[in-house]
Amino acid sequence: MSSDPDCIFCKIVAGKIPAKKVYEDAELLAFHDIHPWAPVHILLIPKQHVATLYDAGPEHEALFGRMLGLAPRLMRELGVLDGFRTVVNTGRNGGQEVFHVHMHVMGGPRPWAKG
């Protein structure tokens, strides 16, 4: 599994930086965002370092599909039952701040801080 020693999300995967985890398996990790925009705001990441969706290839399709499939389950488990939002920012002009593919999954009663 690839990793970037300078990537904050790779450090979270490695246990070098703490996170409030909500899910973990061999390929994926989900944890609460430290700057939430919504009452429930988690980040869902692959443990494998992929910097942006531009770097994704056919070999990542199943992994990213699992991420989308896991989002509703996690939202239900966190009590979000009336809709949620998923966002994947790609590249600097796409608003990506951490260059490790991650999906924001946000829900809960509105209004939200942003979005």
Secondary structure by P-SEA (a helix, b strand, c coil): cccccccaaaaaaacccccccccccccbbbbbbccccccbbbbbbbcccccccccccccaaaaaaaaaaaaaaaaaaacccccbbbbbbcccccccccccbbbbbbccccccccc
